[in-house]
Amino acid sequence: MADDLYGTAEHRAFREAVRRFVEAELRPRAREFDRMGRIDKALYRRMGELGMLGLRYDERWGGAGLDWSYTAVLFEELARCDNAGVALGISVQTDMATPSLHQFGSDALRQKYLVPAIAGEMVAAIAVTEPGAGSDVAGIKTRAVRDGDDWVIRGSKLYITNAATADWLCLLAVTDPAAGYAGFSQIVVPTDAPGFRYELLDKIGNWGSDTGQLFLDDVRVPVSHTIGEIGRGFQQQMVQFQDERLVACVSSVASSFELWEQTTRWCRERTLFGKALAEMQVTQFTLVELLTQLTAARELTHACIRKRIAGEDAKLEISMAKLFCGRTVRAVADACIQLHGGFGYMKESAAGRAFVDSRLMSIGGGADETMIQYAAKLLGL
């Protein structure tokens, strides 16, 4: 799909490199990752070798120093791997758990945790959501109490992607209950610390990524593991959410384009009442309407990317994009199941998998209702 975001020879070469990687090393293992319920760490190391895990990060830390257009290319191509869970796990590494560390962390902390994450030698997870606090981030209860030069952390985190795979967490905790929004801090927590454990959860979709509940029972980490300033964690997490939401838009829409193309081929090959399903007007109307919605979602996402590249505030546009993309990809998956008939209801069907995978888009990283509320606030309504 032509787009002025990707007009250079460098973009084309990068896209071809990612596509070769996906076709050779991801797509053939798509169902294997589902059975494993996670991505093996060797895959992260391979992506680190190929320079895919730190595209926008400074070269000083092993990154490529590129802009958001390359992130878009990466996740458009990862969408071709036929496993949304794999793309999800990778996006946690690149755009959910590491942006704050790159932007706000100390040099020592970056050297110890960001450099190996970019190299694929360490896997990261973002630990914000709790049993009693999802989209209401300020409602978290996990406490980090200072004891000399250490934080002692007690609490629980829920629905955490990469729970079983992660070597370290970017964890949001309450460090001063009386300080309101200034009472939160982001802390790097190594998962081999005494007092840390996890339990895996059984999801309805995105089977290729591991998701679990984390338990922190007086986990002790140095205060020097604080990302940025103590008390700035809430604000830093709000910044980090913008990367998470935007990459979710890119990935989900690209996956839906892939599904639309597969469904169109199915409709051309499938016969019904003596003619191809694609020759029926009702099918043609459906396919055109779906493509129209997907194109609109992609263009809205690209508008957000252009603002990010220009260094402009895109919080409003990203909120609207996540809302619209979430609704769009769910509608596309539902319609594609219908066009596949009984086969669409099977787990082996791409449409069936997309139906349960896409549902997360309107929940994770801020529910649709939260996006609406946040956009209204930004608009001064």
C-alpha positions in Angstrom: 0.0 0.0 0.0 1.6 3.2 -1.1 2.0 6.0 1.4 4.2 9.0 1.7 5.2 7.9 5.2 7.2 5.1 3.5 8.5 6.7 0.4 12.2 6.2 0.8 14.5 3.5 -0.4 15.5 3.0 3.3 11.8 2.3 4.2 11.5 -0.2 1.4 14.7 -2.0 2.3 13.6 -2.2 6.0 10.1 -3.5 5.0 11.7 -6.2 2.9 14.0 -7.2 5.7 11.2 -7.5 8.2 9.0 -9.4 5.7 11.8 -11.9 5.1 12.1 -12.4 8.8 8.4 -12.8 9.3 8.0 -15.3 6.4 11.1 -17.3 7.4 11.0 -17.3 11.2 7.5 -16.3 12.4 4.7 -17.3 10.1 5.8 -21.0 9.9 5.7 -21.2 13.7 2.4 -19.3 14.1 0.4 -22.2 15.6 3.5 -23.4 17.6 3.5 -20.1 19.4 -0.2 -20.6 20.2 0.5 -24.0 21.7 3.5 -22.7 23.7 1.4 -19.8 24.9 4.4 -17.5 24.7 7.3 -16.3 22.5 10.6 -18.1 23.2 13.4 -15.8 24.2 15.5 -16.9 21.2 13.1 -14.9 19.1 13.8 -11.7 21.0 17.5 -12.3 20.6 17.1 -12.8 16.9 15.1 -9.6 16.6 17.8 -7.8 18.6 20.5 -9.1 16.2 18.4 -7.7 13.3 18.1 -4.3 15.0 14.3 -4.4 15.3 13.8 -3.8 19.1 15.0 -0.3 19.5 14.1 1.5 16.3 13.4 5.0 17.8 16.0 4.7 20.6 19.3 6.5 20.7 22.2 4.7 19.0 24.1 5.3 22.3 22.0 2.5 23.8 22.0 0.2 20.8 19.0 1.8 19.1 18.7 2.8 15.5 17.8 6.5 16.0 14.9 6.3 13.5 11.4 7.9 13.6 7.9 6.5 14.1 7.5 5.7 10.4 9.9 2.7 10.9 7.9 1.5 13.9 4.8 1.5 11.7 6.6 -0.5 9.0 7.8 -3.0 11.6 4.3 -3.7 13.0 2.6 -3.6 9.6 4.9 -6.5 8.6 4.7 -8.3 11.9 0.9 -8.4 11.3 1.7 -10.9 8.5 2.9 -13.4 11.0 -0.6 -14.9 11.4 -0.4 -14.6 15.2 -1.6 -11.5 17.0 -0.2 -12.7 20.3 3.3 -12.7 18.9 3.0 -9.1 17.7 1.5 -8.1 21.0 4.4 -9.6 23.0 7.0 -7.9 20.8 5.1 -4.5 21.1 5.3 -4.7 24.9 9.1 -5.0 24.5 9.4 -2.1 22.0 6.6 0.3 22.9 5.1 -0.4 26.3 7.8 -1.4 28.8 10.8 0.5 27.5 9.8 4.0 26.4 9.9 5.5 29.9 13.3 4.0 30.6 14.7 5.4 27.4 13.2 8.9 27.9 13.4 9.4 31.6 15.8 6.8 33.1 19.3 7.4 34.4 22.3 6.4 32.3 23.2 3.6 34.7 19.6 2.2 34.6 19.6 2.4 30.8 22.9 0.6 30.5 21.8 -2.2 32.9 18.3 -2.8 31.5 17.6 -0.9 28.2 20.7 -1.9 26.4 20.0 -5.7 26.9 16.3 -5.2 26.1 17.2 -3.6 22.7 19.7 -6.4 22.1 17.0 -9.0 22.9 19.0 -10.3 25.7 16.4 -9.3 28.3 12.6 -9.3 27.9 10.5 -6.6 29.6 6.9 -6.2 30.7 4.8 -3.2 31.8 3.2 -3.7 35.2 0.4 -1.1 35.7 -3.0 -2.8 35.8 -4.2 -4.3 39.1 -7.2 -6.4 40.3 -8.9 -3.2 41.4 -7.5 -0.7 38.8 -7.5 -1.0 35.1 -8.2 2.1 33.0 -8.3 4.0 36.3 -4.6 4.1 36.7 -4.7 6.4 39.7 -6.5 3.7 41.6 -3.6 1.3 41.8 -2.7 0.1 45.3 0.7 -1.5 44.9 3.0 0.3 47.4 6.7 0.9 47.3 7.9 2.0 50.8 11.4 3.4 51.2 13.7 1.6 53.5 17.1 3.3 53.4 18.5 3.0 49.9 15.8 0.4 48.9 12.2 0.3 47.9 10.2 -2.5 49.5 7.3 -3.3 47.1 4.1 -5.1 48.0 1.1 -5.6 45.8 -0.3 -7.4 42.8 -0.5 -6.7 39.1 -3.0 -8.3 36.7 -3.4 -9.1 33.0 0.4 -8.5 32.5 1.7 -9.5 29.0 5.1 -11.2 29.1 4.4 -12.2 32.7 6.3 -15.5 32.4 8.9 -14.3 30.0 10.0 -11.0 31.4 13.4 -10.5 33.0 12.3 -7.1 34.4 9.3 -5.0 34.9 8.5 -1.3 34.3 6.3 -1.2 37.4 4.1 1.7 38.5 3.7 1.9 42.3 2.4 4.3 44.9 5.4 5.9 46.7 3.5 8.6 48.6 -0.2 8.0 49.2 -0.8 11.6 50.4 0.6 13.2 47.3 -2.2 12.5 44.8 -0.9 12.3 41.2 2.6 13.2 42.5 2.6 10.1 44.6 3.4 7.5 41.9 6.8 6.3 40.7 8.0 4.0 37.9 10.5 1.4 39.1 12.5 -1.2 37.3 11.9 -4.5 39.1 14.0 -7.6 38.1 11.8 -10.7 38.1 14.5 -12.8 39.8 14.1 -10.7 43.0 13.1 -12.6 46.1 9.4 -12.2 46.8 8.3 -12.1 43.1 6.1 -14.7 41.5 3.5 -15.0 38.8 0.5 -17.1 37.8 -0.5 -17.5 34.2 -4.0 -16.7 33.0 -6.1 -18.4 30.3 -7.2 -15.8 27.7 -9.8 -16.2 25.0 -7.4 -14.8 22.3 -3.9 -13.7 21.6 -2.7 -17.1 22.6 0.8 -16.6 21.3 1.6 -14.3 24.2 1.8 -15.1 27.9 -0.4 -13.1 30.3 -0.5 -13.5 34.0 -1.0 -12.1 37.5 2.1 -10.8 39.3 2.6 -11.0 43.1 5.2 -8.8 44.9 5.6 -9.8 48.5 8.1 -7.3 50.0 10.2 -7.3 46.9 13.3 -5.2 47.6 15.0 -3.2 44.8 17.4 -0.2 45.0 15.9 3.3 45.0 18.3 3.9 42.1 16.0 1.7 40.0 13.4 4.5 40.0 12.8 5.7 36.4 13.1 9.5 36.3 12.1 11.5 39.4 10.4 10.0 42.4 6.8 11.1 42.2 6.7 11.6 38.5 5.6 8.1 37.6 2.0 8.8 36.8 2.9 11.6 34.3 5.6 9.4 32.8 3.2 6.5 32.4 0.7 8.8 30.6 3.4 9.7 28.1 4.3 6.0 27.7 0.7 5.1 27.0 0.8 7.2 23.8 3.4 4.8 22.3 1.4 1.8 23.4 -1.9 3.1 22.0 -0.4 4.2 18.7 1.4 0.9 18.1 -1.8 -1.0 18.9 -3.6 1.0 16.2 -0.9 0.3 13.6 -0.8 -3.4 14.5 -4.5 -4.1 14.7 -5.3 -2.2 11.5 -2.5 -4.0 9.6 -3.8 -7.3 10.8 -7.3 -6.4 9.7 -6.1 -5.5 6.2 -4.4 -8.9 6.0 -7.7 -10.5 7.1 -9.7 -8.5 4.5 -7.3 -9.7 1.8 -7.6 -13.3 2.9 -11.4 -13.0 3.1 -11.6 -11.5 -0.4 -9.6 -14.4 -1.8 -12.0 -16.8 0.0 -15.0 -15.0 -1.5 -13.6 -15.3 -5.0 -12.9 -19.0 -4.6 -16.0 -20.0 -2.6 -19.1 -20.9 -4.7 -22.6 -20.5 -3.6 -25.7 -21.3 -5.6 -23.6 -21.8 -8.7 -21.4 -18.7 -8.6 -18.6 -17.2 -6.6 -19.5 -15.5 -3.3 -17.6 -12.4 -4.5 -20.0 -12.1 -7.5 -23.0 -11.5 -5.2 -23.9 -7.9 -4.6 -24.3 -8.2 -0.8 -20.8 -9.6 -0.6 -19.4 -6.8 -2.7 -21.1 -4.2 -0.6 -19.7 -5.7 2.6 -16.1 -6.0 1.3 -16.1 -2.4 0.0 -17.6 -1.0 3.2 -15.0 -2.9 5.3 -12.2 -1.6 3.1 -13.5 1.9 3.5 -13.5 1.7 7.2 -10.0 0.2 7.4 -8.6 2.8 5.1 -10.1 5.5 7.3 -8.6 3.9 10.3 -5.2 3.7 8.7 -5.3 7.3 7.6 -6.2 8.5 11.1 -3.4 6.4 12.5 -0.9 7.8 10.0 -2.1 11.3 10.9 -1.0 10.6 14.5 2.3 9.2 13.3 3.0 12.4 11.3 2.3 14.5 14.4 4.7 12.4 16.4 7.4 12.6 13.8 6.9 16.4 13.8 7.2 16.5 17.6 3.7 17.7 18.0 1.2 16.8 20.8 -1.0 14.0 19.5 -2.7 12.8 22.6 -6.2 13.8 21.3 -5.7 12.2 17.9 -4.2 9.0 19.4 -7.2 8.7 21.7 -9.6 9.1 18.8 -7.5 6.7 16.7 -7.5 4.0 19.3 -11.3 4.3 19.8 -12.0 4.2 16.1 -9.5 1.5 15.2 -10.7 -0.7 18.1 -14.3 -0.5 16.9 -13.3 -0.9 13.2 -11.1 -4.0 13.6 -13.8 -5.7 15.7 -16.4 -5.0 13.1 -14.1 -6.3 10.3 -13.4 -9.5 12.2 -17.1 -10.1 12.8 -18.1 -9.5 9.2 -15.2 -11.7 7.9 -16.4 -14.6 10.1 -19.9 -14.2 8.6 -18.4 -14.3 5.0 -16.6 -17.5 5.9 -19.7 -19.2 7.2 -19.2 -22.3 9.4 -15.4 -22.3 8.7 -15.1 -18.9 10.2 -16.3 -20.3 13.5 -13.3 -22.7 13.7 -10.2 -22.0 15.6 -8.1 -22.9 12.5 -9.8 -20.0 10.7 -7.9 -16.7 10.5 -11.3 -14.9 10.9 -12.2 -16.9 14.0 -8.8 -16.1 15.6 -9.1 -12.4 14.6 -12.6 -12.2 16.2 -11.2 -13.1 19.7 -7.9 -11.3 19.2 -9.4 -8.0 18.1 -11.6 -7.8 21.1 -8.6 -6.8 23.2 -8.1 -3.6 21.1 -11.1 -1.9 22.8 -9.9 -2.9 26.3 -6.1 -3.0 26.6 -4.2 0.2 26.9 -7.3 2.2 27.9 -10.8 1.0 27.2 -13.0 2.7 24.6 -14.9 4.5 27.3 -11.7 5.8 28.8 -10.6 7.1 25.4 -13.8 9.0 25.0 -13.6 10.5 28.5 -9.9 11.4 27.9 -10.6 13.0 24.6 -13.5 15.0 26.1 -11.2 16.3 28.8 -8.6 17.3 26.2 -11.3 19.1 24.3 -12.4 21.0 27.4 -15.9 19.6 27.3 
